[in-house]
Amino acid sequence: MRRSFLIMFAAGLAWVHQATAQVGGPMAPGVAVAGVTQVEWAERWWQWAFSFERPRSPIADRTGQFCASRQSGDVWFLAGTYGTRRTERTCRVPRGKYLFFPIINYVEFVPEGSAETCASLVARAAADTGSPSTLILEVDGTRFGKSRIHRLASRGCFSLIPGGPPDASSNGYYVMLAPLTPGTHLIEFAGVLPTMMQAVTYRLVVE
């Protein structure tokens, strides 16, 4: 299954991309965007992802129809996907937006009625994401190495519902892309962990 998945994704990356605009590069992990650290952006990504019921979730979305849902400010979130099937989405993005998305990520949260500690959640999230066998990022035909994909981990716990109790901890591999120039862009990313994998293609129209 995993071998077939990787072969199929590699074949997709071999397509000739007719992009019309310049590649934006991944930013260093220590660079804050809009006054917010990238670790905090990762936590905000999870809050955004958990704010949807599955039928209207950008993560469950197979076409891109929910791409603009609950997006605001300087940073635009791209979604991963459920399951292992490669997902292709088309999305319109306002110009000037940073793009933040997970190559692959994981969140641990306290089950209802459990007394699990924050330290335990942090440790479990780290263990779940400690051994990626594959991390792939390609933007407009330019492949970026693993050194441009950054592991971001919660330093403690946060709330999946803003204003709620700190009941979750996240860990994973993310990219913050500088704003893309107006035009059409193709972003492809994939990640494989021992217990999960995903592959996503975004055709973005920046306008």
C-alpha positions as CSV (number, residue, x, y, z in Angstrom):
1,M,0.0,0.0,0.0
2,R,2.7,2.5,1.0
3,R,4.9,1.6,-2.0
4,S,2.0,2.1,-4.4
5,F,1.1,5.4,-2.7
6,L,4.6,6.8,-3.2
7,I,4.9,5.6,-6.8
8,M,1.6,7.2,-7.6
9,F,2.6,10.5,-6.0
10,A,6.0,10.5,-7.7
11,A,4.2,10.0,-11.0
12,G,2.1,13.0,-10.2
13,L,5.1,15.2,-9.5
14,A,6.5,14.3,-12.9
15,W,3.7,16.1,-14.7
16,V,4.7,19.2,-16.7
17,H,3.4,22.2,-14.7
18,Q,2.3,25.2,-16.8
19,A,2.5,27.7,-13.9
20,T,2.2,31.4,-14.8
21,A,3.9,33.0,-11.8
22,Q,7.0,33.0,-9.7
23,V,7.7,30.5,-6.9
24,G,7.4,31.7,-3.3
25,G,10.0,30.1,-1.0
26,P,9.4,28.4,2.4
27,M,10.3,30.7,5.3
28,A,12.7,29.8,8.1
29,P,10.8,28.4,11.2
30,G,12.0,31.2,13.5
31,V,10.4,33.9,11.4
32,A,7.2,35.3,12.9
33,V,4.4,36.2,10.5
34,A,2.0,39.0,11.5
35,G,3.6,39.0,14.9
36,V,2.8,35.3,15.5
37,T,5.3,32.5,15.8
38,Q,5.0,29.6,13.5
39,V,4.4,27.2,16.4
40,E,1.4,29.3,17.3
41,W,0.3,29.3,13.7
42,A,0.4,25.5,13.8
43,E,-1.9,25.6,16.9
44,R,-4.2,28.1,15.1
45,W,-4.3,25.7,12.1
46,W,-5.6,23.0,14.4
47,Q,-8.2,25.3,15.8
48,W,-9.3,26.2,12.3
49,A,-9.4,22.5,11.3
50,F,-11.5,21.5,14.3
51,S,-14.0,24.3,13.8
52,F,-15.8,22.4,11.0
53,E,-18.2,19.6,10.9
54,R,-16.8,16.9,8.5
55,P,-19.3,17.4,5.6
56,R,-18.0,21.0,5.2
57,S,-14.5,20.6,6.4
58,P,-11.6,21.8,4.1
59,I,-9.7,18.6,5.2
60,A,-12.5,16.3,3.9
61,D,-12.9,18.5,0.8
62,R,-12.0,16.7,-2.4
63,T,-12.4,19.6,-4.8
64,G,-11.4,22.9,-3.1
65,Q,-15.0,24.2,-2.6
66,F,-14.4,24.9,1.1
67,C,-10.9,26.4,0.6
68,A,-12.0,29.9,1.6
69,S,-14.0,28.9,4.7
70,R,-13.1,30.8,7.8
71,Q,-10.0,32.3,6.3
72,S,-8.9,35.8,7.6
73,G,-5.9,38.0,8.1
74,D,-2.4,37.7,6.6
75,V,-2.1,33.9,6.7
76,W,-4.2,31.5,4.5
77,F,-4.4,27.9,5.7
78,L,-4.2,25.0,3.3
79,A,-5.6,21.7,4.5
80,G,-4.2,18.2,4.6
81,T,-6.6,15.3,4.0
82,Y,-8.3,12.3,5.6
83,G,-7.3,8.9,4.4
84,T,-4.5,7.9,2.0
85,R,-6.1,8.8,-1.3
86,R,-4.3,11.6,-3.2
87,T,-6.5,14.7,-3.0
88,E,-6.5,17.5,-5.7
89,R,-8.1,20.9,-5.0
90,T,-8.5,24.1,-6.9
91,C,-8.7,27.3,-4.9
92,R,-8.7,31.1,-5.3
93,V,-6.5,33.0,-2.9
94,P,-6.3,36.7,-2.4
95,R,-2.9,38.2,-3.3
96,G,-0.5,39.0,-0.5
97,K,-1.4,36.0,1.7
98,Y,1.2,33.9,3.4
99,L,0.3,30.2,3.0
100,F,0.6,27.9,6.0
101,F,0.0,24.1,5.8
102,P,1.1,20.8,7.2
103,I,3.2,18.3,5.1
104,I,1.9,15.9,7.8
105,N,0.9,16.5,11.4
106,Y,-0.8,15.1,14.4
107,V,-2.6,16.4,17.5
108,E,-3.3,14.7,20.8
109,F,-6.1,15.8,23.1
110,V,-7.5,14.7,26.4
111,P,-10.3,12.2,26.0
112,E,-13.5,13.1,27.8
113,G,-13.4,12.1,31.4
114,S,-9.6,11.4,31.3
115,A,-7.1,12.9,33.8
116,E,-4.2,12.7,31.3
117,T,-1.6,15.4,31.9
118,C,-0.3,18.0,29.4
119,A,3.2,16.5,29.7
120,S,1.8,13.1,28.5
121,L,0.0,14.8,25.6
122,V,3.2,16.5,24.5
123,A,5.2,13.2,24.7
124,R,2.6,11.3,22.7
125,A,2.4,13.9,20.0
126,A,6.2,13.9,19.7
127,A,6.3,10.1,19.5
128,D,3.5,10.0,16.9
129,T,5.5,12.2,14.6
130,G,9.1,11.2,15.3
131,S,9.9,9.0,12.3
132,P,8.7,10.4,9.0
133,S,9.8,8.2,6.1
134,T,8.7,10.8,3.4
135,L,8.4,14.6,3.4
136,I,7.7,16.1,-0.1
137,L,7.1,19.7,-1.1
138,E,7.0,21.0,-4.7
139,V,5.9,24.4,-5.8
140,D,5.5,25.2,-9.5
141,G,7.8,22.4,-10.4
142,T,10.5,23.3,-7.9
143,R,11.3,20.6,-5.4
144,F,12.3,21.7,-1.9
145,G,14.4,19.5,0.3
146,K,13.6,18.3,3.8
147,S,15.7,21.1,5.2
148,R,13.0,23.6,4.0
149,I,10.2,21.6,5.8
150,H,10.2,22.3,9.5
151,R,9.0,20.4,12.6
152,L,6.8,22.5,14.8
153,A,5.8,21.3,18.2
154,S,3.6,22.7,20.9
155,R,5.7,23.8,23.9
156,G,2.9,22.9,26.2
157,C,-0.9,22.5,25.6
158,F,-3.5,24.7,24.0
159,S,-7.2,24.7,23.5
160,L,-8.7,23.3,20.3
161,I,-11.6,25.6,21.0
162,P,-10.4,29.2,21.4
163,G,-11.0,30.3,25.0
164,G,-11.4,26.7,26.2
165,P,-9.1,24.7,28.6
166,P,-5.6,23.8,27.3
167,D,-6.5,20.2,26.4
168,A,-4.4,19.5,23.2
169,S,-0.8,19.3,22.0
170,S,0.4,19.2,18.4
171,N,3.5,18.1,16.5
172,G,4.3,17.9,12.8
173,Y,6.0,19.1,9.7
174,Y,4.9,22.4,8.3
175,V,5.6,25.0,5.6
176,M,5.0,28.8,5.7
177,L,5.2,30.1,2.1
178,A,5.9,33.7,1.4
179,P,3.0,35.3,-0.7
180,L,2.9,34.1,-4.2
181,T,2.7,36.5,-7.1
182,P,-0.7,36.8,-8.9
183,G,-1.3,34.0,-11.3
184,T,-1.8,30.2,-11.3
185,H,0.4,28.1,-9.0
186,L,0.7,24.3,-8.3
187,I,1.6,23.2,-4.8
188,E,2.1,19.5,-4.1
189,F,3.0,18.0,-0.8
190,A,3.1,14.6,0.9
191,G,4.1,13.0,4.1
192,V,4.4,9.5,5.5
193,L,4.5,8.5,9.2
194,P,4.4,5.0,10.6
195,T,0.7,5.3,11.3
196,M,-0.6,7.7,8.6
197,M,0.1,9.3,5.3
198,Q,-1.3,12.0,3.0
199,A,-0.7,13.5,-0.5
200,V,-2.3,16.7,-1.6
201,T,-2.2,18.8,-4.8
202,Y,-3.4,22.4,-4.8
203,R,-4.0,24.5,-7.9
204,L,-4.1,28.0,-6.6
205,V,-5.3,31.0,-8.5
206,V,-3.8,34.1,-6.8
207,E,-5.8,37.2,-7.6
